[in-house]
Amino acid sequence: MNTDKIIAESIAKDYAPKESSKIVALKKLDNKAKLPATVFTYSFGIGSALVFGTGMCLAMQVIGSGLAGMILGIMIGIAGLVGCGINYPIYKKMLEKGKAKYAYEIVELARQISEE
């Protein structure tokens, strides 16, 4: 076999225009339905964890000092903890809403794929 020809064909395949298949479209729709919920959840979770950590640092007087700093730290820590606690229910609601938004298109495309 001519290995140069095989290598040339594999490189040419990378640059050739790709036909969009129904499976690729289905995966894109699935990602479109799930991505907003995932991005929000990670962002909100990281933010809440940082708020919680800041509150803990204030409460343990790693930053700041005095009784007022400790009380403020406890309140900030509780706010961060509440944020972490409600993160998953918010994710579930957003995911459900995203799936409902694209459900018809996904089901129709999946039905077309399965009938082929």
Buried (B, 14 or more C-beta within 10 A) or exposed (E): EEEEEEEEEEEEEEEEEEEEEEEEBBEEBBEBBBEBBBEBBEEBBEBBBEBBBBBBBBBEEEEBEEEEBBEBBBEBBBBBBEBBEEBEEBBEEBBEEBBEEBEEBBEEBBEEEEEE
